[in-house]
Amino acid sequence: KRVGPHNVICKLSELSEKYAIDTPVKAPLTFSADSFTQQGEDVLNFEIVYKTGYKPGFAFNPDDGLYYRFYEREQQLDGANGEPLTCSNVIIMYVEYTYYDWDGSRPVANLLNTKNLCTYFINGKCFNGYWRREGIDSATQYFDASGNPVVFKPGTTYIQILREGKEVIMN
């Protein structure tokens, strides 16, 4: 029912069962209701500028403590149940891009690096830090600017991968 490229779905659990893929155990994100990382400046709304005509964004609602996802300033709804898309945390991972076969419409994001910039939005606050993933079999780790591991607020975490140099507009 969705227009490409948003019409492609992969159900990893079904693939794993069908093809008996032995997936390595990855360390999950660390969550805590009492001691999640709370630092930085107050930011209630932000947009991510990919290109003209494609600007997803998030708005924080202090009443329920959730971020609501928007697309071109219209609230985005879950295609399965029609409910607003919400999350407790947003991570923007800045990555280096190359292009497959030198085709500008086929980006390849480098998700293996020793240290890349990261922006976090947790409970209405925004702060910078970095992410690290040392190898294909290792988990991505998230740190604040001082090198301390980031602890996330319990709930859904939205990870937005963004090419280095792209802009995030904060309100």
Backbone as JSON Lines, residues from 0, in Angstrom:
{"i":0,"aa":"K","n":[0.82,-1.2,0.0],"ca":[0.0,0.0,0.0],"c":[0.86,1.26,0.0]}
{"i":1,"aa":"R","n":[2.18,1.13,0.15],"ca":[3.05,2.3,0.24],"c":[3.82,2.5,-1.06]}
{"i":2,"aa":"V","n":[4.2,3.73,-1.31],"ca":[4.95,4.08,-2.5],"c":[6.43,3.81,-2.24]}
{"i":3,"aa":"G","n":[7.13,3.28,-3.24],"ca":[8.56,3.02,-3.12],"c":[9.33,4.28,-2.82]}
{"i":4,"aa":"P","n":[10.39,4.24,-2.08],"ca":[11.06,3.05,-1.56],"c":[10.53,2.57,-0.22]}
{"i":5,"aa":"H","n":[9.42,3.11,0.24],"ca":[8.89,2.78,1.57],"c":[7.98,1.55,1.53]}
{"i":6,"aa":"N","n":[8.02,0.79,0.46],"ca":[7.15,-0.38,0.32],"c":[7.9,-1.7,0.48]}
{"i":7,"aa":"V","n":[9.13,-1.63,0.93],"ca":[9.93,-2.84,1.11],"c":[9.96,-3.21,2.59]}
{"i":8,"aa":"I","n":[9.62,-4.45,2.88],"ca":[9.59,-4.92,4.26],"c":[10.44,-6.17,4.37]}
{"i":9,"aa":"C","n":[11.19,-6.25,5.44],"ca":[11.98,-7.45,5.74],"c":[11.66,-7.87,7.16]}
{"i":10,"aa":"K","n":[11.17,-9.08,7.32],"ca":[10.89,-9.61,8.64],"c":[12.04,-10.54,9.02]}
{"i":11,"aa":"L","n":[12.99,-9.98,9.78],"ca":[14.21,-10.7,10.1],"c":[13.94,-12.02,10.82]}
{"i":12,"aa":"S","n":[12.94,-12.04,11.7],"ca":[12.66,-13.28,12.43],"c":[12.25,-14.39,11.47]}
{"i":13,"aa":"E","n":[11.44,-14.06,10.45],"ca":[11.03,-15.06,9.47],"c":[12.2,-15.51,8.61]}
{"i":14,"aa":"L","n":[13.05,-14.56,8.21],"ca":[14.24,-14.93,7.43],"c":[15.16,-15.84,8.23]}
{"i":15,"aa":"S","n":[15.34,-15.48,9.5],"ca":[16.22,-16.28,10.35],"c":[15.69,-17.7,10.51]}
{"i":16,"aa":"E","n":[14.39,-17.85,10.7],"ca":[13.8,-19.19,10.83],"c":[13.91,-19.97,9.54]}
{"i":17,"aa":"K","n":[13.61,-19.31,8.43],"ca":[13.61,-19.99,7.13],"c":[15.0,-20.41,6.69]}
{"i":18,"aa":"Y","n":[15.98,-19.57,6.92],"ca":[17.33,-19.84,6.43],"c":[18.31,-20.21,7.54]}
{"i":19,"aa":"A","n":[17.84,-20.4,8.75],"ca":[18.66,-20.82,9.89],"c":[19.91,-19.97,10.02]}
{"i":20,"aa":"I","n":[19.72,-18.66,10.01],"ca":[20.84,-17.74,10.14],"c":[21.26,-17.7,11.61]}
{"i":21,"aa":"D","n":[22.52,-17.92,11.86],"ca":[23.05,-17.86,13.22],"c":[23.48,-16.42,13.49]}
{"i":22,"aa":"T","n":[22.64,-15.66,14.18],"ca":[22.94,-14.26,14.43],"c":[23.68,-14.1,15.75]}
{"i":23,"aa":"P","n":[24.75,-13.32,15.74],"ca":[25.49,-13.11,16.99],"c":[24.67,-12.27,17.96]}
{"i":24,"aa":"V","n":[24.86,-12.5,19.24],"ca":[24.16,-11.73,20.27],"c":[24.82,-10.36,20.37]}
{"i":25,"aa":"K","n":[24.01,-9.33,20.29],"ca":[24.51,-7.96,20.38],"c":[24.08,-7.37,21.72]}
{"i":26,"aa":"A","n":[24.91,-6.53,22.28],"ca":[24.54,-5.86,23.52],"c":[23.43,-4.86,23.23]}
{"i":27,"aa":"P","n":[22.35,-4.91,23.97],"ca":[21.27,-3.95,23.73],"c":[21.63,-2.57,24.26]}
{"i":28,"aa":"L","n":[20.81,-1.59,23.89],"ca":[20.96,-0.26,24.47],"c":[20.69,-0.37,25.97]}
{"i":29,"aa":"T","n":[21.25,0.51,26.74],"ca":[21.01,0.53,28.19],"c":[19.89,1.5,28.48]}
{"i":30,"aa":"F","n":[18.88,1.02,29.22],"ca":[17.72,1.84,29.58],"c":[17.59,1.92,31.1]}
{"i":31,"aa":"S","n":[17.08,3.06,31.58],"ca":[16.79,3.22,33.0],"c":[15.72,4.29,33.17]}
{"i":32,"aa":"A","n":[14.67,3.96,33.9],"ca":[13.6,4.94,34.15],"c":[14.05,6.03,35.12]}
{"i":33,"aa":"D","n":[15.0,5.71,36.0],"ca":[15.42,6.64,37.04],"c":[16.68,7.42,36.7]}
{"i":34,"aa":"S","n":[17.56,6.82,35.9],"ca":[18.85,7.47,35.69],"c":[19.26,7.52,34.22]}
{"i":35,"aa":"F","n":[18.3,7.84,33.33],"ca":[18.68,8.0,31.92],"c":[19.49,9.28,31.78]}
{"i":36,"aa":"T","n":[20.32,9.34,30.75],"ca":[21.18,10.49,30.52],"c":[20.32,11.71,30.26]}
{"i":37,"aa":"Q","n":[20.52,12.73,31.08],"ca":[19.72,13.96,30.98],"c":[20.68,15.13,30.99]}
{"i":38,"aa":"Q","n":[21.05,15.58,29.8],"ca":[21.96,16.71,29.69],"c":[21.66,17.48,28.42]}
{"i":39,"aa":"G","n":[22.26,18.63,28.27],"ca":[22.1,19.42,27.05],"c":[21.04,20.49,27.16]}
{"i":40,"aa":"E","n":[20.68,21.01,26.0],"ca":[19.73,22.11,25.94],"c":[18.32,21.6,25.66]}
{"i":41,"aa":"D","n":[17.34,22.41,26.02],"ca":[15.95,22.07,25.74],"c":[15.68,22.23,24.26]}
{"i":42,"aa":"V","n":[15.18,21.18,23.64],"ca":[14.78,21.21,22.23],"c":[13.5,20.41,22.12]}
{"i":43,"aa":"L","n":[12.41,21.1,21.77],"ca":[11.12,20.42,21.7],"c":[10.78,19.94,20.29]}
{"i":44,"aa":"N","n":[11.31,20.61,19.26],"ca":[11.03,20.25,17.88],"c":[12.31,20.28,17.06]}
{"i":45,"aa":"F","n":[12.41,19.35,16.11],"ca":[13.54,19.4,15.2],"c":[13.18,18.71,13.88]}
{"i":46,"aa":"E","n":[13.8,19.21,12.81],"ca":[13.63,18.65,11.48],"c":[14.97,18.21,10.94]}
{"i":47,"aa":"I","n":[14.95,17.16,10.14],"ca":[16.16,16.64,9.53],"c":[16.08,16.94,8.04]}
{"i":48,"aa":"V","n":[17.04,17.69,7.52],"ca":[17.0,18.11,6.13],"c":[17.82,17.14,5.29]}
{"i":49,"aa":"Y","n":[17.14,16.28,4.55],"ca":[17.82,15.38,3.61],"c":[17.98,16.07,2.28]}
{"i":50,"aa":"K","n":[16.89,16.48,1.69],"ca":[16.88,17.19,0.42],"c":[15.54,17.89,0.32]}
{"i":51,"aa":"T","n":[15.37,18.72,-0.69],"ca":[14.1,19.4,-0.89],"c":[12.99,18.37,-1.04]}
{"i":52,"aa":"G","n":[11.94,18.55,-0.27],"ca":[10.81,17.66,-0.37],"c":[10.89,16.45,0.55]}
{"i":53,"aa":"Y","n":[11.93,16.35,1.34],"ca":[12.02,15.23,2.28],"c":[12.62,15.71,3.58]}
{"i":54,"aa":"K","n":[11.76,16.11,4.51],"ca":[12.21,16.63,5.8],"c":[11.4,15.97,6.91]}
{"i":55,"aa":"P","n":[11.83,14.82,7.4],"ca":[11.17,14.25,8.57],"c":[11.53,15.07,9.81]}
{"i":56,"aa":"G","n":[10.67,15.0,10.81],"ca":[10.94,15.74,12.04],"c":[10.27,15.09,13.22]}
{"i":57,"aa":"F","n":[10.57,15.61,14.39],"ca":[10.02,15.1,15.64],"c":[9.59,16.27,16.51]}
{"i":58,"aa":"A","n":[8.53,16.06,17.27],"ca":[8.06,17.05,18.24],"c":[7.9,16.35,19.58]}
{"i":59,"aa":"F","n":[8.51,16.93,20.61],"ca":[8.43,16.35,21.95],"c":[7.18,16.86,22.66]}
{"i":60,"aa":"N","n":[6.45,15.94,23.27],"ca":[5.27,16.29,24.05],"c":[5.61,16.07,25.53]}
{"i":61,"aa":"P","n":[5.78,17.16,26.31],"ca":[6.14,17.02,27.72],"c":[5.08,16.3,28.55]}
{"i":62,"aa":"D","n":[3.83,16.32,28.11],"ca":[2.75,15.69,28.88],"c":[2.89,14.17,28.94]}
{"i":63,"aa":"D","n":[3.28,13.54,27.83],"ca":[3.44,12.08,27.85],"c":[4.9,11.65,27.72]}
{"i":64,"aa":"G","n":[5.81,12.63,27.54],"ca":[7.23,12.33,27.48],"c":[7.65,11.61,26.2]}
{"i":65,"aa":"L","n":[6.87,11.77,25.13],"ca":[7.17,11.08,23.88],"c":[7.47,12.06,22.75]}
{"i":66,"aa":"Y","n":[8.27,11.58,21.79],"ca":[8.52,12.31,20.55],"c":[7.54,11.78,19.5]}
{"i":67,"aa":"Y","n":[6.89,12.69,18.78],"ca":[5.97,12.34,17.7],"c":[6.67,12.62,16.38]}
{"i":68,"aa":"R","n":[6.63,11.65,15.47],"ca":[7.33,11.79,14.19],"c":[6.42,12.47,13.18]}
{"i":69,"aa":"F","n":[7.01,13.41,12.44],"ca":[6.31,14.15,11.4],"c":[7.04,13.97,10.08]}
{"i":70,"aa":"Y","n":[6.31,14.13,9.01],"ca":[6.89,14.11,7.67],"c":[6.31,15.3,6.93]}
{"i":71,"aa":"E","n":[7.18,16.24,6.53],"ca":[6.73,17.48,5.9],"c":[5.67,18.17,6.77]}
{"i":72,"aa":"R","n":[5.92,18.18,8.07],"ca":[5.1,18.86,9.09],"c":[3.71,18.23,9.29]}
{"i":73,"aa":"E","n":[3.49,17.06,8.75],"ca":[2.25,16.33,9.01],"c":[2.58,15.12,9.86]}
{"i":74,"aa":"Q","n":[1.74,14.88,10.86],"ca":[2.0,13.77,11.77],"c":[2.01,12.45,11.0]}
{"i":75,"aa":"Q","n":[3.04,11.66,11.26],"ca":[3.17,10.37,10.59],"c":[2.45,9.31,11.41]}
{"i":76,"aa":"L","n":[1.72,8.44,10.71],"ca":[0.94,7.41,11.37],"c":[1.5,6.04,11.05]}
{"i":77,"aa":"D","n":[1.34,5.13,11.98],"ca":[1.74,3.74,11.8],"c":[0.85,3.13,10.73]}
{"i":78,"aa":"G","n":[1.46,2.55,9.69],"ca":[0.7,1.95,8.6],"c":[-0.12,0.75,9.02]}
{"i":79,"aa":"A","n":[0.25,0.11,10.13],"ca":[-0.46,-1.09,10.57],"c":[-1.7,-0.77,11.39]}
{"i":80,"aa":"N","n":[-1.62,0.29,12.24],"ca":[-2.76,0.53,13.14],"c":[-3.31,1.96,13.09]}
{"i":81,"aa":"G","n":[-2.7,2.84,12.31],"ca":[-3.19,4.2,12.18],"c":[-2.87,5.11,13.35]}
{"i":82,"aa":"E","n":[-2.14,4.61,14.34],"ca":[-1.76,5.41,15.5],"c":[-0.55,6.29,15.17]}
{"i":83,"aa":"P","n":[-0.39,7.43,15.87],"ca":[0.79,8.27,15.64],"c":[2.08,7.5,15.94]}
{"i":84,"aa":"L","n":[3.11,7.74,15.13],"ca":[4.43,7.15,15.4],"c":[5.08,7.94,16.52]}
{"i":85,"aa":"T","n":[5.43,7.25,17.6],"ca":[6.05,7.91,18.75],"c":[7.26,7.11,19.21]}
{"i":86,"aa":"C","n":[8.11,7.78,19.97],"ca":[9.25,7.1,20.57],"c":[9.69,7.88,21.8]}
{"i":87,"aa":"S","n":[10.49,7.23,22.64],"ca":[11.0,7.86,23.86],"c":[12.34,8.55,23.64]}
{"i":88,"aa":"N","n":[13.1,8.07,22.66],"ca":[14.44,8.6,22.39],"c":[14.64,8.67,20.88]}
{"i":89,"aa":"V","n":[15.45,9.65,20.45],"ca":[15.85,9.73,19.05],"c":[17.37,9.83,19.02]}
{"i":90,"aa":"I","n":[17.97,8.98,18.21],"ca":[19.42,9.02,18.0],"c":[19.65,9.37,16.55]}
{"i":91,"aa":"I","n":[20.46,10.39,16.3],"ca":[20.86,10.69,14.92],"c":[22.33,10.3,14.8]}
{"i":92,"aa":"M","n":[22.57,9.28,14.0],"ca":[23.92,8.79,13.76],"c":[24.43,9.4,12.45]}
{"i":93,"aa":"Y","n":[25.48,10.19,12.52],"ca":[26.08,10.74,11.32],"c":[27.05,9.71,10.76]}
{"i":94,"aa":"V","n":[26.91,9.42,9.46],"ca":[27.72,8.39,8.84],"c":[28.35,8.91,7.55]}
{"i":95,"aa":"E","n":[29.41,8.25,7.16],"ca":[30.07,8.53,5.89],"c":[29.36,7.71,4.81]}
{"i":96,"aa":"Y","n":[29.05,8.35,3.69],"ca":[28.39,7.67,2.57],"c":[29.37,7.46,1.43]}
{"i":97,"aa":"T","n":[29.22,6.37,0.75],"ca":[29.81,6.17,-0.57],"c":[28.64,5.78,-1.46]}
{"i":98,"aa":"Y","n":[28.9,5.52,-2.72],"ca":[27.83,5.16,-3.63],"c":[28.18,3.89,-4.38]}
{"i":99,"aa":"Y","n":[27.24,2.97,-4.39],"ca":[27.44,1.68,-5.05],"c":[27.58,1.9,-6.55]}
{"i":100,"aa":"D","n":[28.66,1.38,-7.09],"ca":[28.92,1.44,-8.53],"c":[28.86,2.87,-9.05]}
{"i":101,"aa":"W","n":[29.26,3.84,-8.22],"ca":[29.28,5.26,-8.54],"c":[27.93,5.81,-8.97]}
{"i":102,"aa":"D","n":[26.85,5.17,-8.53],"ca":[25.5,5.6,-8.84],"c":[24.96,6.44,-7.69]}
{"i":103,"aa":"G","n":[24.74,7.74,-7.91],"ca":[24.3,8.67,-6.88],"c":[22.96,8.34,-6.25]}
{"i":104,"aa":"S","n":[22.19,7.45,-6.86],"ca":[20.9,7.08,-6.29],"c":[20.99,5.81,-5.44]}
{"i":105,"aa":"R","n":[22.22,5.28,-5.27],"ca":[22.41,4.04,-4.51],"c":[23.45,4.25,-3.4]}
{"i":106,"aa":"P","n":[23.06,4.98,-2.34],"ca":[24.03,5.26,-1.27],"c":[24.33,4.02,-0.42]}
{"i":107,"aa":"V","n":[25.55,3.98,0.07],"ca":[25.99,2.93,0.98],"c":[26.5,3.63,2.24]}
{"i":108,"aa":"A","n":[25.84,3.39,3.37],"ca":[26.23,4.02,4.63],"c":[27.29,3.18,5.32]}
{"i":109,"aa":"N","n":[28.38,3.81,5.72],"ca":[29.44,3.11,6.44],"c":[29.07,3.06,7.92]}
{"i":110,"aa":"L","n":[28.66,1.89,8.39],"ca":[28.26,1.73,9.79],"c":[29.34,1.05,10.62]}
{"i":111,"aa":"L","n":[30.55,1.0,10.08],"ca":[31.7,0.46,10.81],"c":[32.74,1.56,10.89]}
{"i":112,"aa":"N","n":[32.88,2.12,12.04],"ca":[33.86,3.18,12.24],"c":[34.26,3.19,13.69]}
{"i":113,"aa":"T","n":[35.36,3.84,13.98],"ca":[35.81,3.86,15.36],"c":[35.15,4.96,16.17]}
{"i":114,"aa":"K","n":[34.79,6.08,15.53],"ca":[34.2,7.18,16.29],"c":[33.52,8.14,15.32]}
{"i":115,"aa":"N","n":[32.21,8.27,15.42],"ca":[31.45,9.2,14.58],"c":[30.53,10.04,15.43]}
{"i":116,"aa":"L","n":[30.23,11.23,14.96],"ca":[29.34,12.16,15.67],"c":[27.95,11.57,15.78]}
{"i":117,"aa":"C","n":[27.29,11.91,16.88],"ca":[25.94,11.44,17.15],"c":[25.22,12.56,17.9]}
{"i":118,"aa":"T","n":[23.93,12.75,17.62],"ca":[23.11,13.7,18.36],"c":[21.98,12.92,19.01]}
{"i":119,"aa":"Y","n":[21.74,13.19,20.28],"ca":[20.72,12.48,21.06],"c":[19.62,13.42,21.47]}
{"i":120,"aa":"F","n":[18.38,12.92,21.43],"ca":[17.23,13.64,21.94],"c":[16.56,12.71,22.95]}
{"i":121,"aa":"I","n":[16.63,13.1,24.23],"ca":[16.07,12.29,25.31],"c":[15.3,13.21,26.25]}
{"i":122,"aa":"N","n":[14.01,12.95,26.39],"ca":[13.17,13.67,27.34],"c":[13.19,15.19,27.13]}
{"i":123,"aa":"G","n":[13.15,15.63,25.88],"ca":[13.11,17.06,25.58],"c":[14.44,17.76,25.61]}
{"i":124,"aa":"K","n":[15.51,17.02,25.81],"ca":[16.86,17.59,25.84],"c":[17.65,17.08,24.64]}
{"i":125,"aa":"C","n":[18.6,17.88,24.19],"ca":[19.45,17.51,23.05],"c":[20.91,17.68,23.45]}
{"i":126,"aa":"F","n":[21.72,16.67,23.11],"ca":[23.16,16.78,23.34],"c":[23.9,15.94,22.3]}
{"i":127,"aa":"N","n":[25.16,16.27,22.12],"ca":[26.0,15.57,21.15],"c":[26.9,14.57,21.84]}
{"i":128,"aa":"G","n":[27.36,13.65,21.08],"ca":[28.3,12.64,21.53],"c":[28.83,11.9,20.32]}
{"i":129,"aa":"Y","n":[29.06,10.63,20.48],"ca":[29.55,9.84,19.34],"c":[29.09,8.4,19.47]}
{"i":130,"aa":"W","n":[29.18,7.7,18.35],"ca":[28.87,6.27,18.31],"c":[30.09,5.54,17.78]}
{"i":131,"aa":"R","n":[30.14,4.25,18.14],"ca":[31.29,3.44,17.7],"c":[30.79,2.02,17.46]}
{"i":132,"aa":"R","n":[31.23,1.44,16.36],"ca":[30.99,0.02,16.06],"c":[32.27,-0.49,15.41]}
{"i":133,"aa":"E","n":[32.98,-1.31,16.13],"ca":[34.31,-1.7,15.71],"c":[34.35,-2.8,14.65]}
{"i":134,"aa":"G","n":[33.31,-3.62,14.59],"ca":[33.32,-4.69,13.59],"c":[31.92,-5.17,13.3]}
{"i":135,"aa":"I","n":[31.78,-5.93,12.25],"ca":[30.46,-6.39,11.82],"c":[29.79,-7.27,12.88]}
{"i":136,"aa":"D","n":[30.57,-7.93,13.72],"ca":[30.0,-8.78,14.76],"c":[29.84,-8.07,16.1]}
{"i":137,"aa":"S","n":[30.16,-6.78,16.15],"ca":[30.04,-6.06,17.42],"c":[28.82,-5.14,17.4]}
{"i":138,"aa":"A","n":[28.34,-4.8,18.57],"ca":[27.18,-3.91,18.7],"c":[27.62,-2.45,18.59]}
{"i":139,"aa":"T","n":[26.72,-1.62,18.15],"ca":[26.98,-0.19,18.13],"c":[26.89,0.32,19.57]}
{"i":140,"aa":"Q","n":[27.85,1.14,19.95],"ca":[27.89,1.72,21.28],"c":[27.69,3.22,21.17]}
{"i":141,"aa":"Y","n":[27.0,3.79,22.16],"ca":[26.68,5.22,22.14],"c":[27.26,5.9,23.38]}
{"i":142,"aa":"F","n":[27.92,7.05,23.14],"ca":[28.61,7.77,24.21],"c":[28.26,9.26,24.15]}
{"i":143,"aa":"D","n":[28.33,9.94,25.31],"ca":[28.19,11.39,25.31],"c":[29.54,12.0,24.94]}
{"i":144,"aa":"A","n":[29.62,13.32,24.89],"ca":[30.86,13.99,24.46],"c":[32.03,13.72,25.38]}
{"i":145,"aa":"S","n":[31.76,13.36,26.65],"ca":[32.83,13.07,27.61],"c":[33.27,11.61,27.59]}
{"i":146,"aa":"G","n":[32.63,10.8,26.74],"ca":[33.0,9.39,26.65],"c":[32.22,8.47,27.57]}
{"i":147,"aa":"N","n":[31.21,9.0,28.26],"ca":[30.37,8.17,29.12],"c":[29.29,7.48,28.3]}
{"i":148,"aa":"P","n":[28.99,6.2,28.57],"ca":[27.91,5.53,27.85],"c":[26.58,6.25,28.09]}
{"i":149,"aa":"V","n":[25.79,6.38,27.02],"ca":[24.48,7.02,27.13],"c":[23.47,5.98,27.63]}
{"i":150,"aa":"V","n":[22.68,6.38,28.62],"ca":[21.6,5.55,29.15],"c":[20.29,6.16,28.66]}
{"i":151,"aa":"F","n":[19.45,5.35,28.03],"ca":[18.24,5.83,27.4],"c":[17.02,5.67,28.28]}
{"i":152,"aa":"K","n":[16.04,6.52,28.04],"ca":[14.75,6.44,28.71],"c":[14.03,5.19,28.18]}
{"i":153,"aa":"P","n":[13.39,4.41,29.03],"ca":[12.69,3.2,28.56],"c":[11.64,3.53,27.5]}
{"i":154,"aa":"G","n":[11.51,2.65,26.54],"ca":[10.54,2.82,25.46],"c":[11.21,2.64,24.11]}
{"i":155,"aa":"T","n":[10.49,2.97,23.08],"ca":[11.0,2.84,21.72],"c":[12.08,3.87,21.47]}
{"i":156,"aa":"T","n":[13.14,3.46,20.78],"ca":[14.22,4.37,20.4],"c":[14.29,4.4,18.88]}
{"i":157,"aa":"Y","n":[14.21,5.58,18.3],"ca":[14.26,5.76,16.86],"c":[15.68,6.16,16.49]}
{"i":158,"aa":"I","n":[16.29,5.39,15.6],"ca":[17.65,5.69,15.15],"c":[17.57,6.19,13.72]}
{"i":159,"aa":"Q","n":[18.0,7.42,13.51],"ca":[17.97,8.06,12.2],"c":[19.41,8.14,11.7]}
{"i":160,"aa":"I","n":[19.68,7.51,10.57],"ca":[21.02,7.56,9.98],"c":[21.07,8.72,9.02]}
{"i":161,"aa":"L","n":[22.06,9.58,9.19],"ca":[22.16,10.81,8.41],"c":[23.59,10.97,7.89]}
{"i":162,"aa":"R","n":[23.69,11.31,6.63],"ca":[25.03,11.51,6.03],"c":[25.72,12.69,6.69]}
{"i":163,"aa":"E","n":[27.01,12.55,6.93],"ca":[27.8,13.63,7.52],"c":[27.57,14.92,6.72]}
{"i":164,"aa":"G","n":[27.44,16.02,7.44],"ca":[27.27,17.31,6.8],"c":[25.82,17.72,6.57]}
{"i":165,"aa":"K","n":[24.88,16.8,6.75],"ca":[23.47,17.15,6.6],"c":[23.02,17.93,7.84]}
{"i":166,"aa":"E","n":[21.96,18.7,7.69],"ca":[21.54,19.64,8.72],"c":[20.35,19.13,9.52]}
{"i":167,"aa":"V","n":[20.39,19.43,10.82],"ca":[19.24,19.22,11.71],"c":[18.84,20.6,12.22]}
{"i":168,"aa":"I","n":[17.59,20.98,11.95],"ca":[17.09,22.3,12.37],"c":[16.32,22.12,13.65]}
{"i":169,"aa":"M","n":[16.77,22.8,14.71],"ca":[16.15,22.66,16.02],"c":[15.36,23.92,16.37]}
{"i":170,"aa":"N","n":[14.18,23.71,16.95],"ca":[13.33,24.84,17.37],"c":[13.15,24.81,18.87]}
